């Protein structure tokens, strides 16, 4: 991104790819939740790509962009050129909530002590065919 003296930046990944006219984006662009930025860095976006054949979306990386549209364009330019991609998702990093890795045991253990969640708990009726 190239900075300008009026407080804006020029994004080189405008629609149409290389040679297209650059898009001017204010450096004070708000966060994805609409809150103003306290620093000069754009929000971080997590990128998920789906390959051909109905494969699930997989996390392929992350990038900084002022909004979802530019994040999607930049993700296309960076991550879709390496292979066949049929769909991209861009998700603000601040919107992702993860389970705490240091509490994996207590967080995931409650399901292990509930026998009814396991198929061994159920008896197959004698007359039922196919099992």
PyMOL CGO cylinders between C-alpha atoms (Angstrom):
from pymol import cmd
from pymol.cgo import CYLINDER

trace = [
    CYLINDER, 0.00, 0.00, 0.00, 1.31, 3.40, -0.83, 0.3, 1, 1, 1, 1, 1, 1,
    CYLINDER, 1.31, 3.40, -0.83, 0.52, 6.26, 1.55, 0.3, 1, 1, 1, 1, 1, 1,
    CYLINDER, 0.52, 6.26, 1.55, -0.60, 9.71, 0.47, 0.3, 1, 1, 1, 1, 1, 1,
    CYLINDER, -0.60, 9.71, 0.47, -0.22, 13.03, 2.25, 0.3, 1, 1, 1, 1, 1, 1,
    CYLINDER, -0.22, 13.03, 2.25, -4.01, 13.41, 2.73, 0.3, 1, 1, 1, 1, 1, 1,
    CYLINDER, -4.01, 13.41, 2.73, -4.22, 10.41, 5.13, 0.3, 1, 1, 1, 1, 1, 1,
    CYLINDER, -4.22, 10.41, 5.13, -5.35, 7.83, 2.60, 0.3, 1, 1, 1, 1, 1, 1,
    CYLINDER, -5.35, 7.83, 2.60, -3.70, 4.74, 1.18, 0.3, 1, 1, 1, 1, 1, 1,
    CYLINDER, -3.70, 4.74, 1.18, -3.85, 3.32, -2.30, 0.3, 1, 1, 1, 1, 1, 1,
    CYLINDER, -3.85, 3.32, -2.30, -4.73, -0.36, -2.62, 0.3, 1, 1, 1, 1, 1, 1,
    CYLINDER, -4.73, -0.36, -2.62, -3.14, -1.94, -5.68, 0.3, 1, 1, 1, 1, 1, 1,
    CYLINDER, -3.14, -1.94, -5.68, -5.54, -4.89, -5.88, 0.3, 1, 1, 1, 1, 1, 1,
    CYLINDER, -5.54, -4.89, -5.88, -8.49, -3.10, -7.44, 0.3, 1, 1, 1, 1, 1, 1,
    CYLINDER, -8.49, -3.10, -7.44, -11.19, -5.03, -9.31, 0.3, 1, 1, 1, 1, 1, 1,
    CYLINDER, -11.19, -5.03, -9.31, -9.86, -6.09, -12.66, 0.3, 1, 1, 1, 1, 1, 1,
    CYLINDER, -9.86, -6.09, -12.66, -6.42, -7.10, -11.39, 0.3, 1, 1, 1, 1, 1, 1,
    CYLINDER, -6.42, -7.10, -11.39, -3.14, -5.58, -12.53, 0.3, 1, 1, 1, 1, 1, 1,
    CYLINDER, -3.14, -5.58, -12.53, -3.45, -2.42, -14.53, 0.3, 1, 1, 1, 1, 1, 1,
    CYLINDER, -3.45, -2.42, -14.53, -6.82, -1.46, -13.06, 0.3, 1, 1, 1, 1, 1, 1,
    CYLINDER, -6.82, -1.46, -13.06, -7.14, 1.94, -11.47, 0.3, 1, 1, 1, 1, 1, 1,
    CYLINDER, -7.14, 1.94, -11.47, -6.17, 1.83, -7.76, 0.3, 1, 1, 1, 1, 1, 1,
    CYLINDER, -6.17, 1.83, -7.76, -8.77, 2.20, -5.02, 0.3, 1, 1, 1, 1, 1, 1,
    CYLINDER, -8.77, 2.20, -5.02, -8.32, 4.96, -2.44, 0.3, 1, 1, 1, 1, 1, 1,
    CYLINDER, -8.32, 4.96, -2.44, -9.09, 3.84, 1.10, 0.3, 1, 1, 1, 1, 1, 1,
    CYLINDER, -9.09, 3.84, 1.10, -8.88, 6.01, 4.22, 0.3, 1, 1, 1, 1, 1, 1,
    CYLINDER, -8.88, 6.01, 4.22, -6.27, 4.81, 6.69, 0.3, 1, 1, 1, 1, 1, 1,
    CYLINDER, -6.27, 4.81, 6.69, -8.76, 5.54, 9.46, 0.3, 1, 1, 1, 1, 1, 1,
    CYLINDER, -8.76, 5.54, 9.46, -11.21, 2.94, 8.09, 0.3, 1, 1, 1, 1, 1, 1,
    CYLINDER, -11.21, 2.94, 8.09, -13.40, 1.54, 10.89, 0.3, 1, 1, 1, 1, 1, 1,
    CYLINDER, -13.40, 1.54, 10.89, -13.15, -1.99, 12.25, 0.3, 1, 1, 1, 1, 1, 1,
    CYLINDER, -13.15, -1.99, 12.25, -15.52, -4.61, 10.80, 0.3, 1, 1, 1, 1, 1, 1,
    CYLINDER, -15.52, -4.61, 10.80, -17.84, -4.08, 13.79, 0.3, 1, 1, 1, 1, 1, 1,
    CYLINDER, -17.84, -4.08, 13.79, -18.07, -0.35, 12.98, 0.3, 1, 1, 1, 1, 1, 1,
    CYLINDER, -18.07, -0.35, 12.98, -15.78, 0.85, 15.79, 0.3, 1, 1, 1, 1, 1, 1,
    CYLINDER, -15.78, 0.85, 15.79, -13.14, 3.44, 14.89, 0.3, 1, 1, 1, 1, 1, 1,
    CYLINDER, -13.14, 3.44, 14.89, -9.53, 2.26, 14.83, 0.3, 1, 1, 1, 1, 1, 1,
    CYLINDER, -9.53, 2.26, 14.83, -7.22, 3.36, 17.62, 0.3, 1, 1, 1, 1, 1, 1,
    CYLINDER, -7.22, 3.36, 17.62, -4.10, 2.53, 15.63, 0.3, 1, 1, 1, 1, 1, 1,
    CYLINDER, -4.10, 2.53, 15.63, -3.10, 2.83, 11.99, 0.3, 1, 1, 1, 1, 1, 1,
    CYLINDER, -3.10, 2.83, 11.99, -3.17, -0.89, 11.15, 0.3, 1, 1, 1, 1, 1, 1,
    CYLINDER, -3.17, -0.89, 11.15, -6.08, -2.34, 9.19, 0.3, 1, 1, 1, 1, 1, 1,
    CYLINDER, -6.08, -2.34, 9.19, -8.14, -5.17, 10.67, 0.3, 1, 1, 1, 1, 1, 1,
    CYLINDER, -8.14, -5.17, 10.67, -6.87, -8.73, 10.32, 0.3, 1, 1, 1, 1, 1, 1,
    CYLINDER, -6.87, -8.73, 10.32, -8.98, -11.11, 8.20, 0.3, 1, 1, 1, 1, 1, 1,
    CYLINDER, -8.98, -11.11, 8.20, -8.78, -14.90, 8.23, 0.3, 1, 1, 1, 1, 1, 1,
    CYLINDER, -8.78, -14.90, 8.23, -9.06, -16.50, 4.78, 0.3, 1, 1, 1, 1, 1, 1,
    CYLINDER, -9.06, -16.50, 4.78, -10.77, -19.82, 4.03, 0.3, 1, 1, 1, 1, 1, 1,
    CYLINDER, -10.77, -19.82, 4.03, -10.69, -21.40, 0.55, 0.3, 1, 1, 1, 1, 1, 1,
    CYLINDER, -10.69, -21.40, 0.55, -12.76, -24.19, -0.98, 0.3, 1, 1, 1, 1, 1, 1,
    CYLINDER, -12.76, -24.19, -0.98, -11.27, -26.35, -3.71, 0.3, 1, 1, 1, 1, 1, 1,
    CYLINDER, -11.27, -26.35, -3.71, -13.09, -28.12, -6.52, 0.3, 1, 1, 1, 1, 1, 1,
    CYLINDER, -13.09, -28.12, -6.52, -15.28, -31.16, -6.00, 0.3, 1, 1, 1, 1, 1, 1,
    CYLINDER, -15.28, -31.16, -6.00, -17.20, -29.95, -2.96, 0.3, 1, 1, 1, 1, 1, 1,
    CYLINDER, -17.20, -29.95, -2.96, -14.22, -30.01, -0.62, 0.3, 1, 1, 1, 1, 1, 1,
    CYLINDER, -14.22, -30.01, -0.62, -14.71, -28.21, 2.70, 0.3, 1, 1, 1, 1, 1, 1,
    CYLINDER, -14.71, -28.21, 2.70, -13.40, -24.70, 3.20, 0.3, 1, 1, 1, 1, 1, 1,
    CYLINDER, -13.40, -24.70, 3.20, -9.93, -24.75, 4.78, 0.3, 1, 1, 1, 1, 1, 1,
    CYLINDER, -9.93, -24.75, 4.78, -8.00, -21.97, 6.49, 0.3, 1, 1, 1, 1, 1, 1,
    CYLINDER, -8.00, -21.97, 6.49, -5.29, -20.84, 4.06, 0.3, 1, 1, 1, 1, 1, 1,
    CYLINDER, -5.29, -20.84, 4.06, -3.95, -17.71, 5.76, 0.3, 1, 1, 1, 1, 1, 1,
    CYLINDER, -3.95, -17.71, 5.76, -4.71, -14.20, 6.89, 0.3, 1, 1, 1, 1, 1, 1,
    CYLINDER, -4.71, -14.20, 6.89, -4.26, -10.64, 5.67, 0.3, 1, 1, 1, 1, 1, 1,
    CYLINDER, -4.26, -10.64, 5.67, -4.90, -7.03, 6.67, 0.3, 1, 1, 1, 1, 1, 1,
    CYLINDER, -4.90, -7.03, 6.67, -7.54, -5.02, 4.77, 0.3, 1, 1, 1, 1, 1, 1,
    CYLINDER, -7.54, -5.02, 4.77, -9.82, -2.07, 5.54, 0.3, 1, 1, 1, 1, 1, 1,
    CYLINDER, -9.82, -2.07, 5.54, -13.07, -3.90, 4.71, 0.3, 1, 1, 1, 1, 1, 1,
    CYLINDER, -13.07, -3.90, 4.71, -14.51, -7.25, 3.60, 0.3, 1, 1, 1, 1, 1, 1,
    CYLINDER, -14.51, -7.25, 3.60, -14.65, -6.38, -0.10, 0.3, 1, 1, 1, 1, 1, 1,
    CYLINDER, -14.65, -6.38, -0.10, -10.98, -5.47, -0.33, 0.3, 1, 1, 1, 1, 1, 1,
    CYLINDER, -10.98, -5.47, -0.33, -10.08, -8.46, 1.88, 0.3, 1, 1, 1, 1, 1, 1,
    CYLINDER, -10.08, -8.46, 1.88, -11.91, -10.71, -0.57, 0.3, 1, 1, 1, 1, 1, 1,
    CYLINDER, -11.91, -10.71, -0.57, -10.14, -9.15, -3.58, 0.3, 1, 1, 1, 1, 1, 1,
    CYLINDER, -10.14, -9.15, -3.58, -6.73, -9.44, -1.90, 0.3, 1, 1, 1, 1, 1, 1,
    CYLINDER, -6.73, -9.44, -1.90, -7.47, -13.03, -0.84, 0.3, 1, 1, 1, 1, 1, 1,
    CYLINDER, -7.47, -13.03, -0.84, -8.31, -13.87, -4.45, 0.3, 1, 1, 1, 1, 1, 1,
    CYLINDER, -8.31, -13.87, -4.45, -5.04, -12.33, -5.63, 0.3, 1, 1, 1, 1, 1, 1,
    CYLINDER, -5.04, -12.33, -5.63, -2.93, -14.06, -2.98, 0.3, 1, 1, 1, 1, 1, 1,
    CYLINDER, -2.93, -14.06, -2.98, -4.56, -17.43, -2.27, 0.3, 1, 1, 1, 1, 1, 1,
    CYLINDER, -4.56, -17.43, -2.27, -6.61, -18.38, -5.35, 0.3, 1, 1, 1, 1, 1, 1,
    CYLINDER, -6.61, -18.38, -5.35, -3.71, -18.26, -7.81, 0.3, 1, 1, 1, 1, 1, 1,
    CYLINDER, -3.71, -18.26, -7.81, -2.01, -21.33, -6.30, 0.3, 1, 1, 1, 1, 1, 1,
    CYLINDER, -2.01, -21.33, -6.30, -4.65, -23.85, -7.32, 0.3, 1, 1, 1, 1, 1, 1,
    CYLINDER, -4.65, -23.85, -7.32, -8.26, -24.38, -8.30, 0.3, 1, 1, 1, 1, 1, 1,
    CYLINDER, -8.26, -24.38, -8.30, -10.43, -22.41, -5.86, 0.3, 1, 1, 1, 1, 1, 1,
    CYLINDER, -10.43, -22.41, -5.86, -14.20, -22.17, -6.27, 0.3, 1, 1, 1, 1, 1, 1,
    CYLINDER, -14.20, -22.17, -6.27, -15.07, -20.18, -3.12, 0.3, 1, 1, 1, 1, 1, 1,
    CYLINDER, -15.07, -20.18, -3.12, -13.37, -17.85, -0.63, 0.3, 1, 1, 1, 1, 1, 1,
    CYLINDER, -13.37, -17.85, -0.63, -14.52, -16.76, 2.81, 0.3, 1, 1, 1, 1, 1, 1,
    CYLINDER, -14.52, -16.76, 2.81, -13.05, -13.75, 4.60, 0.3, 1, 1, 1, 1, 1, 1,
    CYLINDER, -13.05, -13.75, 4.60, -13.78, -13.53, 8.33, 0.3, 1, 1, 1, 1, 1, 1,
    CYLINDER, -13.78, -13.53, 8.33, -12.65, -10.76, 10.69, 0.3, 1, 1, 1, 1, 1, 1,
    CYLINDER, -12.65, -10.76, 10.69, -10.23, -12.28, 13.20, 0.3, 1, 1, 1, 1, 1, 1,
    CYLINDER, -10.23, -12.28, 13.20, -12.02, -10.49, 16.03, 0.3, 1, 1, 1, 1, 1, 1,
    CYLINDER, -12.02, -10.49, 16.03, -15.19, -12.46, 15.15, 0.3, 1, 1, 1, 1, 1, 1,
    CYLINDER, -15.19, -12.46, 15.15, -13.55, -15.85, 15.82, 0.3, 1, 1, 1, 1, 1, 1,
    CYLINDER, -13.55, -15.85, 15.82, -13.92, -17.36, 19.28, 0.3, 1, 1, 1, 1, 1, 1,
    CYLINDER, -13.92, -17.36, 19.28, -11.72, -20.35, 20.04, 0.3, 1, 1, 1, 1, 1, 1,
    CYLINDER, -11.72, -20.35, 20.04, -11.72, -22.86, 22.86, 0.3, 1, 1, 1, 1, 1, 1,
    CYLINDER, -11.72, -22.86, 22.86, -8.86, -22.34, 25.32, 0.3, 1, 1, 1, 1, 1, 1,
    CYLINDER, -8.86, -22.34, 25.32, -6.07, -24.80, 24.50, 0.3, 1, 1, 1, 1, 1, 1,
    CYLINDER, -6.07, -24.80, 24.50, -4.76, -24.81, 28.06, 0.3, 1, 1, 1, 1, 1, 1,
    CYLINDER, -4.76, -24.81, 28.06, -8.16, -26.05, 29.28, 0.3, 1, 1, 1, 1, 1, 1,
    CYLINDER, -8.16, -26.05, 29.28, -8.73, -28.72, 26.62, 0.3, 1, 1, 1, 1, 1, 1,
    CYLINDER, -8.73, -28.72, 26.62, -9.37, -31.47, 29.18, 0.3, 1, 1, 1, 1, 1, 1,
    CYLINDER, -9.37, -31.47, 29.18, -12.07, -29.73, 31.26, 0.3, 1, 1, 1, 1, 1, 1,
    CYLINDER, -12.07, -29.73, 31.26, -13.62, -28.14, 28.17, 0.3, 1, 1, 1, 1, 1, 1,
    CYLINDER, -13.62, -28.14, 28.17, -14.07, -31.38, 26.17, 0.3, 1, 1, 1, 1, 1, 1,
    CYLINDER, -14.07, -31.38, 26.17, -14.40, -33.97, 28.96, 0.3, 1, 1, 1, 1, 1, 1,
    CYLINDER, -14.40, -33.97, 28.96, -18.10, -33.52, 29.80, 0.3, 1, 1, 1, 1, 1, 1,
    CYLINDER, -18.10, -33.52, 29.80, -19.14, -35.54, 26.73, 0.3, 1, 1, 1, 1, 1, 1,
    CYLINDER, -19.14, -35.54, 26.73, -17.07, -38.59, 27.71, 0.3, 1, 1, 1, 1, 1, 1,
    CYLINDER, -17.07, -38.59, 27.71, -19.08, -39.39, 30.85, 0.3, 1, 1, 1, 1, 1, 1,
    CYLINDER, -19.08, -39.39, 30.85, -22.47, -39.45, 29.09, 0.3, 1, 1, 1, 1, 1, 1,
    CYLINDER, -22.47, -39.45, 29.09, -22.95, -43.03, 27.97, 0.3, 1, 1, 1, 1, 1, 1,
    CYLINDER, -22.95, -43.03, 27.97, -26.09, -42.24, 25.99, 0.3, 1, 1, 1, 1, 1, 1,
    CYLINDER, -26.09, -42.24, 25.99, -23.97, -40.29, 23.49, 0.3, 1, 1, 1, 1, 1, 1,
    CYLINDER, -23.97, -40.29, 23.49, -22.22, -43.48, 22.38, 0.3, 1, 1, 1, 1, 1, 1,
    CYLINDER, -22.22, -43.48, 22.38, -23.86, -46.06, 20.07, 0.3, 1, 1, 1, 1, 1, 1,
    CYLINDER, -23.86, -46.06, 20.07, -22.79, -48.93, 22.35, 0.3, 1, 1, 1, 1, 1, 1,
    CYLINDER, -22.79, -48.93, 22.35, -25.48, -47.82, 24.79, 0.3, 1, 1, 1, 1, 1, 1,
    CYLINDER, -25.48, -47.82, 24.79, -28.30, -48.79, 22.43, 0.3, 1, 1, 1, 1, 1, 1,
    CYLINDER, -28.30, -48.79, 22.43, -29.39, -52.39, 21.88, 0.3, 1, 1, 1, 1, 1, 1,
    CYLINDER, -29.39, -52.39, 21.88, -30.39, -53.37, 18.35, 0.3, 1, 1, 1, 1, 1, 1,
    CYLINDER, -30.39, -53.37, 18.35, -33.78, -55.11, 18.34, 0.3, 1, 1, 1, 1, 1, 1,
    CYLINDER, -33.78, -55.11, 18.34, -33.58, -58.78, 17.33, 0.3, 1, 1, 1, 1, 1, 1,
    CYLINDER, -33.58, -58.78, 17.33, -35.94, -58.49, 14.37, 0.3, 1, 1, 1, 1, 1, 1,
    CYLINDER, -35.94, -58.49, 14.37, -34.17, -55.47, 12.82, 0.3, 1, 1, 1, 1, 1, 1,
    CYLINDER, -34.17, -55.47, 12.82, -32.28, -56.39, 9.65, 0.3, 1, 1, 1, 1, 1, 1,
    CYLINDER, -32.28, -56.39, 9.65, -29.26, -54.65, 8.23, 0.3, 1, 1, 1, 1, 1, 1,
    CYLINDER, -29.26, -54.65, 8.23, -27.21, -54.31, 11.43, 0.3, 1, 1, 1, 1, 1, 1,
]
cmd.load_cgo(trace, "trace")
